[in-house]
């Protein structure tokens, strides 16, 4: 599996294009904004999007879901507990500020332990409540895409609606610290 990072939006969200190097089948992870920056990278690499994966439902991570759906007609997946965050985008002033569009409804819901596959690459979904109730990570091929659960030298915020410091600490301690440490991404870098 390979990955390409595209930094998008006013909050500089990490959108990842994770792909099978042989088939070029691709998962678009957290298309937060600026589809005009994401589309050319997909075309340049010759990628074939197969799904849109949201680590959570905050506007800065889902603001280009609609553009990706319209262009590629692929399923959009998010954890069920973050569905209210997607629905709250309607008429949101934050959407206007961040240049985000209202997200379409998901085509399915991610579950803890589920495997999502594209080409010969795959991830296991890890439910990581704390930053949001339905926050998830994607782990596979020695990589963890953690959304806003982890940052380089820090952790995600818990002061937004649905956030919980206690849940975030538990997720990190019991779900992430138990993973094999190879290469963690999005945007976490763990020594």
C-alpha positions in Angstrom: 0.0 0.0 0.0 1.1 3.5 -0.8 -0.3 6.9 0.3 -0.3 10.4 -0.9 -1.0 13.4 1.4 -3.0 16.4 0.2 -3.3 19.2 2.7 -6.6 21.0 2.3 -8.7 23.8 3.7 -8.2 26.7 6.0 -7.5 24.4 8.9 -4.9 22.4 6.9 -6.6 19.0 7.2 -4.7 16.0 6.0 -6.5 14.2 3.2 -4.9 10.9 2.4 -5.1 8.9 -0.8 -4.3 5.4 0.3 -3.8 3.0 -2.7 -2.8 -0.4 -3.9 0.4 0.1 -5.8 -0.5 -2.6 -8.3 -4.2 -2.0 -9.1 -4.2 1.8 -8.2 -7.5 1.2 -6.4 -7.8 4.0 -3.9 -9.5 5.0 -0.6 -10.0 8.8 -0.2 -9.6 9.5 3.6 -11.0 12.7 5.0 -11.5 14.9 1.9 -11.9 18.0 4.1 -12.1 20.8 1.5 -10.5 22.1 -1.7 -11.5 19.3 -4.1 -9.6 21.2 -6.8 -6.4 20.2 -5.0 -7.4 16.5 -4.5 -8.7 15.8 -8.1 -5.4 16.6 -9.9 -3.4 14.3 -7.5 -5.8 11.4 -8.2 -5.5 12.0 -11.9 -1.7 12.5 -11.9 -1.2 9.2 -10.0 -3.8 7.4 -12.2 -5.7 6.3 -9.1 -9.1 4.6 -9.2 -11.2 5.7 -6.1 -13.2 2.9 -4.6 -14.5 4.6 -1.4 -14.5 7.7 0.7 -13.6 7.1 4.4 -14.2 9.7 7.1 -12.3 9.3 10.3 -15.0 11.5 11.9 -17.7 13.9 11.0 -16.2 17.4 11.7 -16.6 19.8 8.9 -12.9 20.2 8.2 -12.7 16.5 7.5 -15.8 16.0 5.4 -16.2 19.3 3.5 -15.4 17.8 0.1 -17.4 14.5 0.5 -20.0 15.8 -1.9 -17.5 16.6 -4.6 -15.8 13.2 -4.3 -19.2 11.4 -4.5 -20.3 13.4 -7.5 -17.0 12.9 -9.4 -16.3 9.2 -8.6 -19.7 7.7 -7.5 -18.2 5.6 -4.8 -19.6 4.7 -1.3 -19.1 7.2 1.6 -18.5 5.5 4.9 -18.4 6.9 8.5 -19.1 5.6 12.0 -22.8 5.7 12.9 -22.2 7.8 16.0 -20.9 10.7 13.9 -23.9 10.8 11.6 -25.4 13.7 13.7 -22.2 15.7 12.9 -22.8 15.2 9.1 -26.4 16.2 9.5 -25.5 19.3 11.5 -23.6 20.7 8.5 -26.8 21.8 6.9 -26.9 25.6 6.9 -23.8 25.7 9.1 -21.9 29.0 9.1 -18.7 27.0 9.7 -19.2 25.4 6.3 -19.2 28.8 4.7 -16.1 29.8 6.6 -14.2 26.7 5.7 -15.4 26.5 2.1 -17.1 23.1 2.9 -20.2 21.7 1.3 -22.9 19.9 3.1 -22.1 16.2 3.1 -24.3 13.7 1.4 -25.7 10.9 3.6 -23.3 8.0 4.1 -23.8 4.8 2.0 -22.8 2.7 5.0 -21.4 2.7 8.5 -18.0 1.7 9.7 -17.8 -0.7 12.6 -15.0 -1.5 15.0 -13.0 -4.5 13.7 -14.4 -4.2 10.2 -12.0 -4.7 7.3 -12.3 -2.2 4.4 -10.5 -3.3 1.2 -9.5 -1.7 -2.0 -7.5 -3.7 -4.5 -5.2 -5.9 -2.5 -4.8 -3.3 0.3 -7.0 -3.2 3.3 -7.5 -1.6 6.7 -9.1 -2.6 10.0 -11.4 0.0 11.4 -10.6 0.9 15.0 -13.3 2.8 17.0 -11.5 5.7 18.8 -14.1 7.7 20.7 -12.9 10.9 22.3 -12.4 13.6 19.7 -15.9 12.8 18.6 -18.2 9.9 19.6 -17.7 8.1 16.3 -14.1 8.8 15.6 -12.3 5.9 14.0 -8.8 5.1 12.8 -7.7 2.8 9.9 -4.9 0.4 10.6 -3.1 -1.7 8.1 0.2 -2.3 6.3 2.1 -0.8 9.2 0.2 2.5 9.0 -2.5 4.1 11.2 -4.7 6.9 9.9 -5.9 8.4 13.1 -7.8 11.5 12.0 -7.7 14.0 14.8 -7.2 11.4 17.6 -3.4 11.9 17.5 -1.2 14.7 16.3 2.6 15.0 16.2 3.4 15.5 19.9 -0.2 15.9 20.9 -3.7 14.6 20.9 -7.0 15.8 19.4 -9.3 18.3 21.0 -12.1 17.2 23.3 -13.9 20.6 23.8 -16.1 20.3 20.7 -19.6 18.9 20.9 -19.5 15.1 21.7 -15.8 15.2 22.7 -14.7 13.5 25.8 -11.2 13.7 27.4 -11.8 10.6 29.4 -12.9 8.6 26.2 -9.9 10.0 24.2 -7.4 8.9 26.9 -9.1 5.4 27.1 -9.0 5.1 23.3 -5.3 6.0 23.2 -4.4 3.7 26.1 -6.4 0.7 25.2 -6.7 0.8 21.4 -3.6 2.6 20.1 -0.9 1.8 22.6 -1.6 -1.9 22.0 -0.9 -1.7 18.2 2.4 -2.7 16.8 4.6 0.4 16.3 5.8 0.7 12.8 4.6 3.8 11.0 1.6 5.8 12.2 0.2 8.5 10.0 -2.6 11.0 9.6 -1.1 13.2 11.2 0.3 11.1 14.1 4.0 10.4 14.4 4.8 8.3 17.4 8.4 7.9 18.4 
